């Protein structure tokens, strides 16, 4: 059993943007197509996603996942700081996992 602790910013915006861009292109969609499907007034938010300036909202990730026929988690690129065995980290119990999650949420 493994316990994974995350870094303070686990989502990599630039890599996520590149991943979304690749998947949209591979599926044969254009930025204009995505703009229309997501009912965006202009294409700028999509270009901001591609460049890693901002991440898509949960609603847009959900819609993109259906459009591209992938799970939302496959659109996001993330990293882990530490992956450790339970014996080493002593995080097998619910209390330890709660503390780790609490530290993650609070940025510690």
Phi and psi restraints in degrees (range 20) as a CNS / XPLOR table:
assign (resid 1 and name C) (resid 2 and name N)
       (resid 2 and name CA) (resid 2 and name C) 1.0 -118.5 20.0 2
assign (resid 2 and name N) (resid 2 and name CA)
       (resid 2 and name C) (resid 3 and name N) 1.0 152.6 20.0 2
assign (resid 2 and name C) (resid 3 and name N)
       (resid 3 and name CA) (resid 3 and name C) 1.0 -119.7 20.0 2
assign (resid 3 and name N) (resid 3 and name CA)
       (resid 3 and name C) (resid 4 and name N) 1.0 132.0 20.0 2
assign (resid 3 and name C) (resid 4 and name N)
       (resid 4 and name CA) (resid 4 and name C) 1.0 -115.3 20.0 2
assign (resid 4 and name N) (resid 4 and name CA)
       (resid 4 and name C) (resid 5 and name N) 1.0 125.4 20.0 2
assign (resid 4 and name C) (resid 5 and name N)
       (resid 5 and name CA) (resid 5 and name C) 1.0 -107.4 20.0 2
assign (resid 5 and name N) (resid 5 and name CA)
       (resid 5 and name C) (resid 6 and name N) 1.0 139.8 20.0 2
assign (resid 5 and name C) (resid 6 and name N)
       (resid 6 and name CA) (resid 6 and name C) 1.0 -98.2 20.0 2
assign (resid 6 and name N) (resid 6 and name CA)
       (resid 6 and name C) (resid 7 and name N) 1.0 156.6 20.0 2
assign (resid 6 and name C) (resid 7 and name N)
       (resid 7 and name CA) (resid 7 and name C) 1.0 -78.8 20.0 2
assign (resid 7 and name N) (resid 7 and name CA)
       (resid 7 and name C) (resid 8 and name N) 1.0 172.6 20.0 2
assign (resid 7 and name C) (resid 8 and name N)
       (resid 8 and name CA) (resid 8 and name C) 1.0 -66.0 20.0 2
assign (resid 8 and name N) (resid 8 and name CA)
       (resid 8 and name C) (resid 9 and name N) 1.0 -28.1 20.0 2
assign (resid 8 and name C) (resid 9 and name N)
       (resid 9 and name CA) (resid 9 and name C) 1.0 -129.3 20.0 2
assign (resid 9 and name N) (resid 9 and name CA)
       (resid 9 and name C) (resid 10 and name N) 1.0 83.3 20.0 2
assign (resid 9 and name C) (resid 10 and name N)
       (resid 10 and name CA) (resid 10 and name C) 1.0 -73.9 20.0 2
assign (resid 10 and name N) (resid 10 and name CA)
       (resid 10 and name C) (resid 11 and name N) 1.0 -20.6 20.0 2
assign (resid 10 and name C) (resid 11 and name N)
       (resid 11 and name CA) (resid 11 and name C) 1.0 -92.3 20.0 2
assign (resid 11 and name N) (resid 11 and name CA)
       (resid 11 and name C) (resid 12 and name N) 1.0 129.5 20.0 2
assign (resid 11 and name C) (resid 12 and name N)
       (resid 12 and name CA) (resid 12 and name C) 1.0 -95.4 20.0 2
assign (resid 12 and name N) (resid 12 and name CA)
       (resid 12 and name C) (resid 13 and name N) 1.0 104.0 20.0 2
assign (resid 12 and name C) (resid 13 and name N)
       (resid 13 and name CA) (resid 13 and name C) 1.0 -61.2 20.0 2
assign (resid 13 and name N) (resid 13 and name CA)
       (resid 13 and name C) (resid 14 and name N) 1.0 -44.5 20.0 2
assign (resid 13 and name C) (resid 14 and name N)
       (resid 14 and name CA) (resid 14 and name C) 1.0 -65.2 20.0 2
assign (resid 14 and name N) (resid 14 and name CA)
       (resid 14 and name C) (resid 15 and name N) 1.0 -44.4 20.0 2
assign (resid 14 and name C) (resid 15 and name N)
       (resid 15 and name CA) (resid 15 and name C) 1.0 -67.4 20.0 2
assign (resid 15 and name N) (resid 15 and name CA)
       (resid 15 and name C) (resid 16 and name N) 1.0 -37.2 20.0 2
assign (resid 15 and name C) (resid 16 and name N)
       (resid 16 and name CA) (resid 16 and name C) 1.0 -63.5 20.0 2
assign (resid 16 and name N) (resid 16 and name CA)
       (resid 16 and name C) (resid 17 and name N) 1.0 -44.3 20.0 2
assign (resid 16 and name C) (resid 17 and name N)
       (resid 17 and name CA) (resid 17 and name C) 1.0 -60.6 20.0 2
assign (resid 17 and name N) (resid 17 and name CA)
       (resid 17 and name C) (resid 18 and name N) 1.0 -44.2 20.0 2
assign (resid 17 and name C) (resid 18 and name N)
       (resid 18 and name CA) (resid 18 and name C) 1.0 -63.4 20.0 2
assign (resid 18 and name N) (resid 18 and name CA)
       (resid 18 and name C) (resid 19 and name N) 1.0 -38.7 20.0 2
assign (resid 18 and name C) (resid 19 and name N)
       (resid 19 and name CA) (resid 19 and name C) 1.0 -64.7 20.0 2
assign (resid 19 and name N) (resid 19 and name CA)
       (resid 19 and name C) (resid 20 and name N) 1.0 -45.6 20.0 2
assign (resid 19 and name C) (resid 20 and name N)
       (resid 20 and name CA) (resid 20 and name C) 1.0 -62.3 20.0 2
assign (resid 20 and name N) (resid 20 and name CA)
       (resid 20 and name C) (resid 21 and name N) 1.0 -43.8 20.0 2
assign (resid 20 and name C) (resid 21 and name N)
       (resid 21 and name CA) (resid 21 and name C) 1.0 -59.6 20.0 2
assign (resid 21 and name N) (resid 21 and name CA)
       (resid 21 and name C) (resid 22 and name N) 1.0 -46.0 20.0 2
assign (resid 21 and name C) (resid 22 and name N)
       (resid 22 and name CA) (resid 22 and name C) 1.0 -61.2 20.0 2
assign (resid 22 and name N) (resid 22 and name CA)
       (resid 22 and name C) (resid 23 and name N) 1.0 -44.6 20.0 2
assign (resid 22 and name C) (resid 23 and name N)
       (resid 23 and name CA) (resid 23 and name C) 1.0 -67.9 20.0 2
assign (resid 23 and name N) (resid 23 and name CA)
       (resid 23 and name C) (resid 24 and name N) 1.0 -37.3 20.0 2
assign (resid 23 and name C) (resid 24 and name N)
       (resid 24 and name CA) (resid 24 and name C) 1.0 -64.6 20.0 2
assign (resid 24 and name N) (resid 24 and name CA)
       (resid 24 and name C) (resid 25 and name N) 1.0 -45.9 20.0 2
assign (resid 24 and name C) (resid 25 and name N)
       (resid 25 and name CA) (resid 25 and name C) 1.0 -64.4 20.0 2
assign (resid 25 and name N) (resid 25 and name CA)
       (resid 25 and name C) (resid 26 and name N) 1.0 -43.6 20.0 2
assign (resid 25 and name C) (resid 26 and name N)
       (resid 26 and name CA) (resid 26 and name C) 1.0 -63.2 20.0 2
assign (resid 26 and name N) (resid 26 and name CA)
       (resid 26 and name C) (resid 27 and name N) 1.0 -31.0 20.0 2
assign (resid 26 and name C) (resid 27 and name N)
       (resid 27 and name CA) (resid 27 and name C) 1.0 -81.4 20.0 2
assign (resid 27 and name N) (resid 27 and name CA)
       (resid 27 and name C) (resid 28 and name N) 1.0 -5.2 20.0 2
assign (resid 27 and name C) (resid 28 and name N)
       (resid 28 and name CA) (resid 28 and name C) 1.0 86.9 20.0 2
assign (resid 28 and name N) (resid 28 and name CA)
       (resid 28 and name C) (resid 29 and name N) 1.0 14.4 20.0 2
assign (resid 28 and name C) (resid 29 and name N)
       (resid 29 and name CA) (resid 29 and name C) 1.0 -94.0 20.0 2
assign (resid 29 and name N) (resid 29 and name CA)
       (resid 29 and name C) (resid 30 and name N) 1.0 153.3 20.0 2
assign (resid 29 and name C) (resid 30 and name N)
       (resid 30 and name CA) (resid 30 and name C) 1.0 -104.2 20.0 2
assign (resid 30 and name N) (resid 30 and name CA)
       (resid 30 and name C) (resid 31 and name N) 1.0 168.8 20.0 2
assign (resid 30 and name C) (resid 31 and name N)
       (resid 31 and name CA) (resid 31 and name C) 1.0 -60.2 20.0 2
assign (resid 31 and name N) (resid 31 and name CA)
       (resid 31 and name C) (resid 32 and name N) 1.0 -40.5 20.0 2
assign (resid 31 and name C) (resid 32 and name N)
       (resid 32 and name CA) (resid 32 and name C) 1.0 -61.7 20.0 2
assign (resid 32 and name N) (resid 32 and name CA)
       (resid 32 and name C) (resid 33 and name N) 1.0 -40.8 20.0 2
assign (resid 32 and name C) (resid 33 and name N)
       (resid 33 and name CA) (resid 33 and name C) 1.0 -59.8 20.0 2
assign (resid 33 and name N) (resid 33 and name CA)
       (resid 33 and name C) (resid 34 and name N) 1.0 -48.0 20.0 2
assign (resid 33 and name C) (resid 34 and name N)
       (resid 34 and name CA) (resid 34 and name C) 1.0 -64.1 20.0 2
assign (resid 34 and name N) (resid 34 and name CA)
       (resid 34 and name C) (resid 35 and name N) 1.0 -40.8 20.0 2
assign (resid 34 and name C) (resid 35 and name N)
       (resid 35 and name CA) (resid 35 and name C) 1.0 -56.6 20.0 2
assign (resid 35 and name N) (resid 35 and name CA)
       (resid 35 and name C) (resid 36 and name N) 1.0 -46.7 20.0 2
assign (resid 35 and name C) (resid 36 and name N)
       (resid 36 and name CA) (resid 36 and name C) 1.0 -66.5 20.0 2
assign (resid 36 and name N) (resid 36 and name CA)
       (resid 36 and name C) (resid 37 and name N) 1.0 -45.1 20.0 2
assign (resid 36 and name C) (resid 37 and name N)
       (resid 37 and name CA) (resid 37 and name C) 1.0 -63.0 20.0 2
assign (resid 37 and name N) (resid 37 and name CA)
       (resid 37 and name C) (resid 38 and name N) 1.0 -41.6 20.0 2
assign (resid 37 and name C) (resid 38 and name N)
       (resid 38 and name CA) (resid 38 and name C) 1.0 -83.9 20.0 2
assign (resid 38 and name N) (resid 38 and name CA)
       (resid 38 and name C) (resid 39 and name N) 1.0 -2.2 20.0 2
assign (resid 38 and name C) (resid 39 and name N)
       (resid 39 and name CA) (resid 39 and name C) 1.0 57.4 20.0 2
assign (resid 39 and name N) (resid 39 and name CA)
       (resid 39 and name C) (resid 40 and name N) 1.0 45.8 20.0 2
assign (resid 39 and name C) (resid 40 and name N)
       (resid 40 and name CA) (resid 40 and name C) 1.0 -89.8 20.0 2
assign (resid 40 and name N) (resid 40 and name CA)
       (resid 40 and name C) (resid 41 and name N) 1.0 142.9 20.0 2
assign (resid 40 and name C) (resid 41 and name N)
       (resid 41 and name CA) (resid 41 and name C) 1.0 -73.3 20.0 2
assign (resid 41 and name N) (resid 41 and name CA)
       (resid 41 and name C) (resid 42 and name N) 1.0 -23.7 20.0 2
assign (resid 41 and name C) (resid 42 and name N)
       (resid 42 and name CA) (resid 42 and name C) 1.0 -148.4 20.0 2
assign (resid 42 and name N) (resid 42 and name CA)
       (resid 42 and name C) (resid 43 and name N) 1.0 165.3 20.0 2
assign (resid 42 and name C) (resid 43 and name N)
       (resid 43 and name CA) (resid 43 and name C) 1.0 -83.6 20.0 2
assign (resid 43 and name N) (resid 43 and name CA)
       (resid 43 and name C) (resid 44 and name N) 1.0 -5.2 20.0 2
assign (resid 43 and name C) (resid 44 and name N)
       (resid 44 and name CA) (resid 44 and name C) 1.0 -54.9 20.0 2
assign (resid 44 and name N) (resid 44 and name CA)
       (resid 44 and name C) (resid 45 and name N) 1.0 -42.4 20.0 2
assign (resid 44 and name C) (resid 45 and name N)
       (resid 45 and name CA) (resid 45 and name C) 1.0 -58.1 20.0 2
assign (resid 45 and name N) (resid 45 and name CA)
       (resid 45 and name C) (resid 46 and name N) 1.0 -36.3 20.0 2
assign (resid 45 and name C) (resid 46 and name N)
       (resid 46 and name CA) (resid 46 and name C) 1.0 -66.5 20.0 2
assign (resid 46 and name N) (resid 46 and name CA)
       (resid 46 and name C) (resid 47 and name N) 1.0 -43.0 20.0 2
assign (resid 46 and name C) (resid 47 and name N)
       (resid 47 and name CA) (resid 47 and name C) 1.0 -65.6 20.0 2
assign (resid 47 and name N) (resid 47 and name CA)
       (resid 47 and name C) (resid 48 and name N) 1.0 -34.3 20.0 2
assign (resid 47 and name C) (resid 48 and name N)
       (resid 48 and name CA) (resid 48 and name C) 1.0 -65.7 20.0 2
assign (resid 48 and name N) (resid 48 and name CA)
       (resid 48 and name C) (resid 49 and name N) 1.0 -37.3 20.0 2
assign (resid 48 and name C) (resid 49 and name N)
       (resid 49 and name CA) (resid 49 and name C) 1.0 -62.7 20.0 2
assign (resid 49 and name N) (resid 49 and name CA)
       (resid 49 and name C) (resid 50 and name N) 1.0 -48.5 20.0 2
assign (resid 49 and name C) (resid 50 and name N)
       (resid 50 and name CA) (resid 50 and name C) 1.0 -57.5 20.0 2
assign (resid 50 and name N) (resid 50 and name CA)
       (resid 50 and name C) (resid 51 and name N) 1.0 -38.2 20.0 2
assign (resid 50 and name C) (resid 51 and name N)
       (resid 51 and name CA) (resid 51 and name C) 1.0 -85.9 20.0 2
assign (resid 51 and name N) (resid 51 and name CA)
       (resid 51 and name C) (resid 52 and name N) 1.0 -2.8 20.0 2
assign (resid 51 and name C) (resid 52 and name N)
       (resid 52 and name CA) (resid 52 and name C) 1.0 76.8 20.0 2
assign (resid 52 and name N) (resid 52 and name CA)
       (resid 52 and name C) (resid 53 and name N) 1.0 15.1 20.0 2
assign (resid 52 and name C) (resid 53 and name N)
       (resid 53 and name CA) (resid 53 and name C) 1.0 -71.8 20.0 2
assign (resid 53 and name N) (resid 53 and name CA)
       (resid 53 and name C) (resid 54 and name N) 1.0 -40.8 20.0 2
assign (resid 53 and name C) (resid 54 and name N)
       (resid 54 and name CA) (resid 54 and name C) 1.0 -140.8 20.0 2
assign (resid 54 and name N) (resid 54 and name CA)
       (resid 54 and name C) (resid 55 and name N) 1.0 161.1 20.0 2
assign (resid 54 and name C) (resid 55 and name N)
       (resid 55 and name CA) (resid 55 and name C) 1.0 -100.4 20.0 2
assign (resid 55 and name N) (resid 55 and name CA)
       (resid 55 and name C) (resid 56 and name N) 1.0 149.0 20.0 2
assign (resid 55 and name C) (resid 56 and name N)
       (resid 56 and name CA) (resid 56 and name C) 1.0 -62.0 20.0 2
assign (resid 56 and name N) (resid 56 and name CA)
       (resid 56 and name C) (resid 57 and name N) 1.0 150.3 20.0 2
assign (resid 56 and name C) (resid 57 and name N)
       (resid 57 and name CA) (resid 57 and name C) 1.0 -66.6 20.0 2
assign (resid 57 and name N) (resid 57 and name CA)
       (resid 57 and name C) (resid 58 and name N) 1.0 166.3 20.0 2
assign (resid 57 and name C) (resid 58 and name N)
       (resid 58 and name CA) (resid 58 and name C) 1.0 -58.8 20.0 2
assign (resid 58 and name N) (resid 58 and name CA)
       (resid 58 and name C) (resid 59 and name N) 1.0 -41.3 20.0 2
assign (resid 58 and name C) (resid 59 and name N)
       (resid 59 and name CA) (resid 59 and name C) 1.0 -59.9 20.0 2
assign (resid 59 and name N) (resid 59 and name CA)
       (resid 59 and name C) (resid 60 and name N) 1.0 -44.9 20.0 2
assign (resid 59 and name C) (resid 60 and name N)
       (resid 60 and name CA) (resid 60 and name C) 1.0 -69.7 20.0 2
assign (resid 60 and name N) (resid 60 and name CA)
       (resid 60 and name C) (resid 61 and name N) 1.0 -38.0 20.0 2
assign (resid 60 and name C) (resid 61 and name N)
       (resid 61 and name CA) (resid 61 and name C) 1.0 -60.8 20.0 2
assign (resid 61 and name N) (resid 61 and name CA)
       (resid 61 and name C) (resid 62 and name N) 1.0 -42.0 20.0 2
assign (resid 61 and name C) (resid 62 and name N)
       (resid 62 and name CA) (resid 62 and name C) 1.0 -62.4 20.0 2
assign (resid 62 and name N) (resid 62 and name CA)
       (resid 62 and name C) (resid 63 and name N) 1.0 -46.6 20.0 2
assign (resid 62 and name C) (resid 63 and name N)
       (resid 63 and name CA) (resid 63 and name C) 1.0 -66.3 20.0 2
assign (resid 63 and name N) (resid 63 and name CA)
       (resid 63 and name C) (resid 64 and name N) 1.0 -41.9 20.0 2
assign (resid 63 and name C) (resid 64 and name N)
       (resid 64 and name CA) (resid 64 and name C) 1.0 -60.6 20.0 2
assign (resid 64 and name N) (resid 64 and name CA)
       (resid 64 and name C) (resid 65 and name N) 1.0 -39.6 20.0 2
assign (resid 64 and name C) (resid 65 and name N)
       (resid 65 and name CA) (resid 65 and name C) 1.0 -62.0 20.0 2
assign (resid 65 and name N) (resid 65 and name CA)
       (resid 65 and name C) (resid 66 and name N) 1.0 -36.4 20.0 2
assign (resid 65 and name C) (resid 66 and name N)
       (resid 66 and name CA) (resid 66 and name C) 1.0 -74.4 20.0 2
assign (resid 66 and name N) (resid 66 and name CA)
       (resid 66 and name C) (resid 67 and name N) 1.0 -40.5 20.0 2
assign (resid 66 and name C) (resid 67 and name N)
       (resid 67 and name CA) (resid 67 and name C) 1.0 -61.5 20.0 2
assign (resid 67 and name N) (resid 67 and name CA)
       (resid 67 and name C) (resid 68 and name N) 1.0 -43.5 20.0 2
assign (resid 67 and name C) (resid 68 and name N)
       (resid 68 and name CA) (resid 68 and name C) 1.0 -91.6 20.0 2
assign (resid 68 and name N) (resid 68 and name CA)
       (resid 68 and name C) (resid 69 and name N) 1.0 -3.4 20.0 2
assign (resid 68 and name C) (resid 69 and name N)
       (resid 69 and name CA) (resid 69 and name C) 1.0 58.6 20.0 2
assign (resid 69 and name N) (resid 69 and name CA)
       (resid 69 and name C) (resid 70 and name N) 1.0 45.7 20.0 2
assign (resid 69 and name C) (resid 70 and name N)
       (resid 70 and name CA) (resid 70 and name C) 1.0 -135.2 20.0 2
assign (resid 70 and name N) (resid 70 and name CA)
       (resid 70 and name C) (resid 71 and name N) 1.0 161.2 20.0 2
assign (resid 70 and name C) (resid 71 and name N)
       (resid 71 and name CA) (resid 71 and name C) 1.0 -74.3 20.0 2
assign (resid 71 and name N) (resid 71 and name CA)
       (resid 71 and name C) (resid 72 and name N) 1.0 148.7 20.0 2
assign (resid 71 and name C) (resid 72 and name N)
       (resid 72 and name CA) (resid 72 and name C) 1.0 -53.9 20.0 2
assign (resid 72 and name N) (resid 72 and name CA)
       (resid 72 and name C) (resid 73 and name N) 1.0 -38.5 20.0 2
assign (resid 72 and name C) (resid 73 and name N)
       (resid 73 and name CA) (resid 73 and name C) 1.0 -64.1 20.0 2
assign (resid 73 and name N) (resid 73 and name CA)
       (resid 73 and name C) (resid 74 and name N) 1.0 -22.7 20.0 2
assign (resid 73 and name C) (resid 74 and name N)
       (resid 74 and name CA) (resid 74 and name C) 1.0 -81.3 20.0 2
assign (resid 74 and name N) (resid 74 and name CA)
       (resid 74 and name C) (resid 75 and name N) 1.0 -6.6 20.0 2
assign (resid 74 and name C) (resid 75 and name N)
       (resid 75 and name CA) (resid 75 and name C) 1.0 -90.4 20.0 2
assign (resid 75 and name N) (resid 75 and name CA)
       (resid 75 and name C) (resid 76 and name N) 1.0 -25.2 20.0 2
assign (resid 75 and name C) (resid 76 and name N)
       (resid 76 and name CA) (resid 76 and name C) 1.0 -95.2 20.0 2
assign (resid 76 and name N) (resid 76 and name CA)
       (resid 76 and name C) (resid 77 and name N) 1.0 135.4 20.0 2
assign (resid 76 and name C) (resid 77 and name N)
       (resid 77 and name CA) (resid 77 and name C) 1.0 -105.9 20.0 2
assign (resid 77 and name N) (resid 77 and name CA)
       (resid 77 and name C) (resid 78 and name N) 1.0 125.3 20.0 2
assign (resid 77 and name C) (resid 78 and name N)
       (resid 78 and name CA) (resid 78 and name C) 1.0 -131.5 20.0 2
assign (resid 78 and name N) (resid 78 and name CA)
       (resid 78 and name C) (resid 79 and name N) 1.0 175.1 20.0 2
assign (resid 78 and name C) (resid 79 and name N)
       (resid 79 and name CA) (resid 79 and name C) 1.0 -140.0 20.0 2
assign (resid 79 and name N) (resid 79 and name CA)
       (resid 79 and name C) (resid 80 and name N) 1.0 156.5 20.0 2
assign (resid 79 and name C) (resid 80 and name N)
       (resid 80 and name CA) (resid 80 and name C) 1.0 -112.3 20.0 2
assign (resid 80 and name N) (resid 80 and name CA)
       (resid 80 and name C) (resid 81 and name N) 1.0 144.1 20.0 2
assign (resid 80 and name C) (resid 81 and name N)
       (resid 81 and name CA) (resid 81 and name C) 1.0 -81.2 20.0 2
assign (resid 81 and name N) (resid 81 and name CA)
       (resid 81 and name C) (resid 82 and name N) 1.0 -42.8 20.0 2
assign (resid 81 and name C) (resid 82 and name N)
       (resid 82 and name CA) (resid 82 and name C) 1.0 -146.0 20.0 2
assign (resid 82 and name N) (resid 82 and name CA)
       (resid 82 and name C) (resid 83 and name N) 1.0 134.8 20.0 2
assign (resid 82 and name C) (resid 83 and name N)
       (resid 83 and name CA) (resid 83 and name C) 1.0 -128.4 20.0 2
assign (resid 83 and name N) (resid 83 and name CA)
       (resid 83 and name C) (resid 84 and name N) 1.0 124.6 20.0 2
assign (resid 83 and name C) (resid 84 and name N)
       (resid 84 and name CA) (resid 84 and name C) 1.0 -138.3 20.0 2
assign (resid 84 and name N) (resid 84 and name CA)
       (resid 84 and name C) (resid 85 and name N) 1.0 157.3 20.0 2
assign (resid 84 and name C) (resid 85 and name N)
       (resid 85 and name CA) (resid 85 and name C) 1.0 -75.3 20.0 2
assign (resid 85 and name N) (resid 85 and name CA)
       (resid 85 and name C) (resid 86 and name N) 1.0 148.3 20.0 2
assign (resid 85 and name C) (resid 86 and name N)
       (resid 86 and name CA) (resid 86 and name C) 1.0 -56.7 20.0 2
assign (resid 86 and name N) (resid 86 and name CA)
       (resid 86 and name C) (resid 87 and name N) 1.0 -41.2 20.0 2
assign (resid 86 and name C) (resid 87 and name N)
       (resid 87 and name CA) (resid 87 and name C) 1.0 -62.0 20.0 2
assign (resid 87 and name N) (resid 87 and name CA)
       (resid 87 and name C) (resid 88 and name N) 1.0 -36.7 20.0 2
assign (resid 87 and name C) (resid 88 and name N)
       (resid 88 and name CA) (resid 88 and name C) 1.0 -73.9 20.0 2
assign (resid 88 and name N) (resid 88 and name CA)
       (resid 88 and name C) (resid 89 and name N) 1.0 -40.2 20.0 2
assign (resid 88 and name C) (resid 89 and name N)
       (resid 89 and name CA) (resid 89 and name C) 1.0 -100.6 20.0 2
assign (resid 89 and name N) (resid 89 and name CA)
       (resid 89 and name C) (resid 90 and name N) 1.0 -12.4 20.0 2
assign (resid 89 and name C) (resid 90 and name N)
       (resid 90 and name CA) (resid 90 and name C) 1.0 53.4 20.0 2
assign (resid 90 and name N) (resid 90 and name CA)
       (resid 90 and name C) (resid 91 and name N) 1.0 48.9 20.0 2
assign (resid 90 and name C) (resid 91 and name N)
       (resid 91 and name CA) (resid 91 and name C) 1.0 -116.6 20.0 2
assign (resid 91 and name N) (resid 91 and name CA)
       (resid 91 and name C) (resid 92 and name N) 1.0 27.9 20.0 2
assign (resid 91 and name C) (resid 92 and name N)
       (resid 92 and name CA) (resid 92 and name C) 1.0 -74.6 20.0 2
assign (resid 92 and name N) (resid 92 and name CA)
       (resid 92 and name C) (resid 93 and name N) 1.0 -25.5 20.0 2
assign (resid 92 and name C) (resid 93 and name N)
       (resid 93 and name CA) (resid 93 and name C) 1.0 -87.2 20.0 2
assign (resid 93 and name N) (resid 93 and name CA)
       (resid 93 and name C) (resid 94 and name N) 1.0 161.2 20.0 2
assign (resid 93 and name C) (resid 94 and name N)
       (resid 94 and name CA) (resid 94 and name C) 1.0 -63.8 20.0 2
assign (resid 94 and name N) (resid 94 and name CA)
       (resid 94 and name C) (resid 95 and name N) 1.0 -34.8 20.0 2
assign (resid 94 and name C) (resid 95 and name N)
       (resid 95 and name CA) (resid 95 and name C) 1.0 -64.8 20.0 2
assign (resid 95 and name N) (resid 95 and name CA)
       (resid 95 and name C) (resid 96 and name N) 1.0 -44.4 20.0 2
assign (resid 95 and name C) (resid 96 and name N)
       (resid 96 and name CA) (resid 96 and name C) 1.0 -63.7 20.0 2
assign (resid 96 and name N) (resid 96 and name CA)
       (resid 96 and name C) (resid 97 and name N) 1.0 -42.5 20.0 2
assign (resid 96 and name C) (resid 97 and name N)
       (resid 97 and name CA) (resid 97 and name C) 1.0 -64.3 20.0 2
assign (resid 97 and name N) (resid 97 and name CA)
       (resid 97 and name C) (resid 98 and name N) 1.0 -37.6 20.0 2
assign (resid 97 and name C) (resid 98 and name N)
       (resid 98 and name CA) (resid 98 and name C) 1.0 -64.8 20.0 2
assign (resid 98 and name N) (resid 98 and name CA)
       (resid 98 and name C) (resid 99 and name N) 1.0 -41.9 20.0 2
assign (resid 98 and name C) (resid 99 and name N)
       (resid 99 and name CA) (resid 99 and name C) 1.0 -64.3 20.0 2
assign (resid 99 and name N) (resid 99 and name CA)
       (resid 99 and name C) (resid 100 and name N) 1.0 -43.2 20.0 2
assign (resid 99 and name C) (resid 100 and name N)
       (resid 100 and name CA) (resid 100 and name C) 1.0 -62.3 20.0 2
assign (resid 100 and name N) (resid 100 and name CA)
       (resid 100 and name C) (resid 101 and name N) 1.0 -44.9 20.0 2
assign (resid 100 and name C) (resid 101 and name N)
       (resid 101 and name CA) (resid 101 and name C) 1.0 -65.3 20.0 2
assign (resid 101 and name N) (resid 101 and name CA)
       (resid 101 and name C) (resid 102 and name N) 1.0 -41.6 20.0 2
assign (resid 101 and name C) (resid 102 and name N)
       (resid 102 and name CA) (resid 102 and name C) 1.0 -61.4 20.0 2
assign (resid 102 and name N) (resid 102 and name CA)
       (resid 102 and name C) (resid 103 and name N) 1.0 -44.3 20.0 2
assign (resid 102 and name C) (resid 103 and name N)
       (resid 103 and name CA) (resid 103 and name C) 1.0 -61.2 20.0 2
assign (resid 103 and name N) (resid 103 and name CA)
       (resid 103 and name C) (resid 104 and name N) 1.0 -40.4 20.0 2
assign (resid 103 and name C) (resid 104 and name N)
       (resid 104 and name CA) (resid 104 and name C) 1.0 -62.0 20.0 2
assign (resid 104 and name N) (resid 104 and name CA)
       (resid 104 and name C) (resid 105 and name N) 1.0 -48.4 20.0 2
assign (resid 104 and name C) (resid 105 and name N)
       (resid 105 and name CA) (resid 105 and name C) 1.0 -61.7 20.0 2
assign (resid 105 and name N) (resid 105 and name CA)
       (resid 105 and name C) (resid 106 and name N) 1.0 -39.0 20.0 2
assign (resid 105 and name C) (resid 106 and name N)
       (resid 106 and name CA) (resid 106 and name C) 1.0 -85.7 20.0 2
assign (resid 106 and name N) (resid 106 and name CA)
       (resid 106 and name C) (resid 107 and name N) 1.0 1.4 20.0 2
assign (resid 106 and name C) (resid 107 and name N)
       (resid 107 and name CA) (resid 107 and name C) 1.0 77.7 20.0 2
assign (resid 107 and name N) (resid 107 and name CA)
       (resid 107 and name C) (resid 108 and name N) 1.0 20.7 20.0 2
